Amino acid sequence: MKSWNDRPNTPGINGIKPSPRTIGDVVEGQPMLVPTARQVHAFIRSIPEGMDMDIRALRTALAIEHGAEVTCPVTIGYHLRTVAEAAKEDLERGVAPSDIAPFWRVLDASTPTTRKLSFGAAFVAAQRKREGLER
C-alpha cells in the first residue's frame, strides 16, 4: 500500500481540458484545470501564515495561475486530502510543522474533506487556532 507521500508521484491525467459537464460552478465546455497533487501542494505552501482561503477561492486562484477558467472540484477534493494526509505523515516522522504544507489554511473543521481525514478535525482546529484562523 502506498503512503500518502507516495501518491503525488503517481502518474495521472492532468492539465487543462474542456469540462465534460456542468457541475456546481463549472459549466460544460469551460477550460478546466485538472491539477496534480503537486500543484495543489505547492499552492497551499504559498499561502502565508495567518492567512486562509476557502476551497472555492483556492480553485479559482489555481485556475488563473494555470491559464484555465475553473479547477475540477472533484480532483481538488482528492488532492486536498492527499496533501493533508501526507503532511500528517511527515509530522509523525518528525518533520517540523514549518516544513509541511499548511493544509489547515484551506481546510477547517466544517469542510467535508476534513471529515475524511484519518486524524480528524481536532488537529485542523488546533492549527487554525494557533494561527488565529478560527471560523
Secondary structure as UniProt FT lines:
FT   TURN            4..6
FT   HELIX           7..9
FT   STRAND          15..18
FT   TURN            24..25
FT   TURN            28..29
FT   STRAND          31..34
FT   HELIX           37..45
FT   TURN            49..50
FT   HELIX           55..65
FT   TURN            66..67
FT   STRAND          70..71
FT   HELIX           73..92
FT   TURN            93..94
FT   HELIX           97..99
FT   HELIX           103..105
FT   TURN            109..110
FT   HELIX           112..116
FT   TURN            118..119
FT   HELIX           121..130
FT   TURN            131..132
//
